[in-house]
Amino acid sequence: MQLPERDGDGYLLDMNAWTPEIGRAMAEADGVEIDDVKWNQILKAREYYDDNAVVPPIRKFAKYIEQNQKEVFKMWNTGPMKPITKYGGLPKPTGCV
């Protein structure tokens, strides 16, 4: 699959180019395995963004998806909002993620 143009951090330059297939292909290209739980988090982040026009901080996002913040960090092995937003075709998060 031909991926749309991305910036130096791997985020889509055009959010409207995102599709679920592109999100999964981006993760695969980055060597990140996306299971059903992670994919659900990505979709929930898109839902939150659609409703609020902003990427939530991890504390607010963990509460939104009703999961323990520490467990979300463990699952992603990194600051979770960066890969969640990247593979969800959302803007880069700001602040502490």
Backbone as CSV, one residue per row, in Angstrom:
resi,resn,N_x,N_y,N_z,CA_x,CA_y,CA_z,C_x,C_y,C_z
1,MET,0.843,-1.185,0.000,0.000,0.000,0.000,0.883,1.241,0.000
2,GLN,0.505,2.194,-0.821,1.223,3.466,-0.883,0.696,4.360,0.242
3,LEU,1.581,4.725,1.174,1.174,5.587,2.281,1.145,7.037,1.832
4,PRO,0.176,7.815,2.340,0.162,9.250,2.044,1.403,9.919,2.630
5,GLU,1.671,11.117,2.181,2.851,11.848,2.651,2.748,12.096,4.158
6,ARG,3.902,11.879,4.841,3.963,12.064,6.292,5.086,13.033,6.630
7,ASP,4.982,13.638,7.820,6.036,14.545,8.267,7.201,13.744,8.846
8,GLY,8.197,14.426,9.360,9.392,13.786,9.889,9.135,12.876,11.074
9,ASP,8.013,13.083,11.772,7.659,12.239,12.913,6.704,11.112,12.517
10,GLY,6.327,11.069,11.255,5.459,10.002,10.777,3.979,10.320,10.772
11,TYR,3.613,11.552,11.109,2.204,11.953,11.108,1.774,12.346,9.699
12,LEU,0.535,12.024,9.358,0.002,12.399,8.051,0.021,13.913,7.885
13,LEU,0.410,14.362,6.698,0.352,15.794,6.427,-1.084,16.235,6.179
14,ASP,-1.910,15.326,5.692,-3.324,15.618,5.447,-4.170,14.637,6.254
15,MET,-4.782,15.125,7.331,-5.617,14.267,8.183,-6.728,13.567,7.400
16,ASN,-7.220,14.217,6.351,-8.320,13.666,5.571,-7.906,12.453,4.733
17,ALA,-6.607,12.195,4.635,-6.115,11.050,3.867,-6.224,9.752,4.671
18,TRP,-6.547,9.859,5.973,-6.570,8.676,6.840,-7.723,7.746,6.516
19,THR,-7.424,6.459,6.532,-8.421,5.393,6.509,-7.930,4.346,7.510
20,PRO,-8.788,3.457,7.961,-8.303,2.397,8.853,-7.164,1.590,8.233
21,GLU,-7.242,1.345,6.939,-6.190,0.580,6.265,-4.865,1.336,6.300
22,ILE,-4.919,2.643,6.099,-3.703,3.463,6.142,-3.140,3.478,7.550
23,GLY,-3.999,3.607,8.561,-3.534,3.597,9.949,-2.793,2.314,10.279
24,ARG,-3.351,1.201,9.876,-2.711,-0.097,10.129,-1.410,-0.230,9.329
25,ALA,-1.407,0.243,8.088,-0.202,0.172,7.259,0.911,1.057,7.828
26,MET,0.542,2.208,8.374,1.540,3.090,9.002,2.186,2.390,10.192
27,ALA,1.378,1.746,11.021,1.900,1.028,12.178,2.815,-0.105,11.723
28,GLU,2.383,-0.840,10.727,3.195,-1.945,10.216,4.534,-1.429,9.677
29,ALA,4.477,-0.309,8.945,5.705,0.279,8.397,6.658,0.709,9.508
30,ASP,6.101,1.083,10.656,6.910,1.503,11.804,7.297,0.327,12.699
31,GLY,6.837,-0.880,12.359,7.158,-2.055,13.160,6.371,-2.139,14.456
32,VAL,5.184,-1.522,14.485,4.338,-1.523,15.678,3.158,-2.456,15.448
33,GLU,2.982,-3.412,16.364,1.868,-4.347,16.261,0.621,-3.719,16.875
34,ILE,-0.450,-3.723,16.123,-1.719,-3.158,16.587,-2.711,-4.295,16.797
35,ASP,-3.001,-4.593,18.074,-4.009,-5.615,18.371,-5.376,-4.936,18.492
36,ASP,-6.395,-5.709,18.819,-7.761,-5.165,18.891,-7.902,-4.100,19.976
37,VAL,-7.228,-4.278,21.095,-7.319,-3.308,22.190,-6.693,-1.977,21.769
38,LYS,-5.519,-2.042,21.168,-4.866,-0.813,20.694,-5.696,-0.150,19.604
39,TRP,-6.251,-0.957,18.705,-7.059,-0.387,17.625,-8.294,0.311,18.200
40,ASN,-8.901,-0.272,19.212,-10.044,0.363,19.853,-9.646,1.708,20.461
41,GLN,-8.452,1.775,21.056,-7.972,3.038,21.621,-7.794,4.085,20.523
42,ILE,-7.275,3.656,19.389,-7.108,4.571,18.255,-8.465,5.113,17.809
43,LEU,-9.437,4.227,17.681,-10.772,4.657,17.255,-11.425,5.566,18.296
44,LYS,-11.198,5.274,19.579,-11.751,6.124,20.648,-11.106,7.507,20.613
45,ALA,-9.813,7.568,20.300,-9.139,8.870,20.196,-9.730,9.667,19.039
46,ARG,-10.031,9.004,17.942,-10.663,9.692,16.805,-12.060,10.188,17.200
47,GLU,-12.782,9.366,17.934,-14.120,9.750,18.411,-14.014,10.986,19.311
48,TYR,-13.048,10.960,20.235,-12.853,12.091,21.140,-12.513,13.353,20.333
49,TYR,-11.632,13.201,19.364,-11.238,14.351,18.534,-12.434,14.880,17.741
50,ASP,-13.234,13.993,17.189,-14.424,14.424,16.437,-15.386,15.213,17.327
51,ASP,-15.506,14.791,18.587,-16.431,15.450,19.515,-15.882,16.743,20.103
52,ASN,-14.540,16.820,20.272,-13.955,17.939,21.009,-12.948,18.778,20.223
53,ALA,-12.603,18.357,19.019,-11.649,19.054,18.153,-10.292,19.276,18.811
54,VAL,-9.902,18.343,19.681,-8.609,18.428,20.356,-8.167,17.008,20.723
55,VAL,-6.850,16.803,20.724,-6.297,15.531,21.196,-6.223,15.615,22.712
56,PRO,-6.789,14.636,23.424,-6.791,14.728,24.884,-5.433,14.364,25.489
57,PRO,-5.122,14.920,26.661,-3.951,14.434,27.395,-4.244,13.018,27.877
58,ILE,-3.205,12.253,28.158,-3.374,10.845,28.512,-4.281,10.660,29.725
59,ARG,-4.170,11.504,30.712,-5.018,11.349,31.909,-6.496,11.414,31.534
60,LYS,-6.845,12.402,30.746,-8.245,12.571,30.325,-8.663,11.440,29.384
61,PHE,-7.750,11.014,28.514,-8.059,9.939,27.578,-8.288,8.618,28.306
62,ALA,-7.431,8.307,29.282,-7.585,7.062,30.047,-8.951,7.032,30.743
63,LYS,-9.350,8.168,31.279,-10.666,8.251,31.924,-11.773,8.074,30.873
64,TYR,-11.587,8.676,29.711,-12.564,8.601,28.629,-12.784,7.155,28.178
65,ILE,-11.707,6.385,28.093,-11.828,4.996,27.645,-11.981,4.024,28.814
66,GLU,-12.054,4.579,30.021,-12.258,3.801,31.245,-11.201,2.712,31.417
67,GLN,-9.936,3.128,31.240,-8.812,2.230,31.461,-7.807,2.921,32.373
68,ASN,-7.046,2.101,33.090,-6.013,2.624,33.970,-4.890,3.225,33.124
69,GLN,-4.508,4.431,33.458,-3.480,5.153,32.717,-2.174,4.362,32.653
70,LYS,-1.777,3.746,33.766,-0.529,2.975,33.791,-0.596,1.775,32.859
71,GLU,-1.768,1.153,32.772,-1.928,0.008,31.877,-1.822,0.434,30.415
72,VAL,-2.348,1.613,30.108,-2.262,2.119,28.739,-0.791,2.372,28.386
73,PHE,-0.032,2.940,29.320,1.400,3.161,29.088,2.108,1.830,28.849
74,LYS,1.820,0.821,29.680,2.463,-0.490,29.539,2.163,-1.112,28.181
75,MET,0.939,-0.965,27.762,0.506,-1.557,26.505,1.305,-1.009,25.318
76,TRP,1.583,0.300,25.354,2.261,0.954,24.230,3.776,1.032,24.410
77,ASN,4.279,0.749,25.602,5.716,0.811,25.888,6.319,2.190,25.618
78,THR,5.502,3.212,25.654,5.944,4.578,25.375,4.822,5.522,25.795
79,GLY,5.031,6.806,25.603,3.928,7.742,25.801,2.837,7.362,24.819
80,PRO,1.695,6.882,25.283,0.695,6.291,24.394,0.009,7.247,23.432
81,MET,-0.097,8.506,23.753,-0.848,9.396,22.875,-0.140,9.641,21.546
82,LYS,1.170,9.540,21.524,1.876,9.742,20.247,1.516,8.663,19.229
83,PRO,1.686,7.378,19.544,1.306,6.389,18.531,-0.207,6.320,18.295
84,ILE,-0.988,6.541,19.324,-2.450,6.507,19.158,-2.885,7.572,18.161
85,THR,-2.367,8.768,18.308,-2.762,9.845,17.399,-2.132,9.673,16.020
86,LYS,-0.888,9.197,15.991,-0.217,9.008,14.696,-0.977,8.010,13.834
87,TYR,-1.259,6.833,14.388,-1.921,5.793,13.612,-3.415,6.048,13.447
88,GLY,-3.931,6.994,14.210,-5.320,7.412,14.055,-5.488,8.572,13.102
89,GLY,-4.382,9.043,12.543,-4.452,10.146,11.581,-4.811,11.472,12.203
90,LEU,-4.522,11.616,13.494,-4.849,12.847,14.231,-3.625,13.747,14.348
91,PRO,-3.816,14.997,14.762,-2.675,15.888,14.966,-1.771,15.396,16.103
92,LYS,-0.542,15.867,16.085,0.398,15.545,17.147,-0.152,16.093,18.465
93,PRO,-0.017,15.299,19.524,-0.449,15.799,20.833,0.514,16.875,21.323
94,THR,-0.011,17.753,22.150,0.820,18.790,22.751,0.948,18.522,24.232
95,GLY,1.934,19.105,24.847,2.126,18.933,26.294,2.676,17.570,26.621
96,CYS,2.515,17.167,27.883,3.024,15.885,28.342,2.138,14.775,27.825
97,VAL,2.745,13.825,27.133,1.996,12.678,26.622,2.734,11.437,27.006
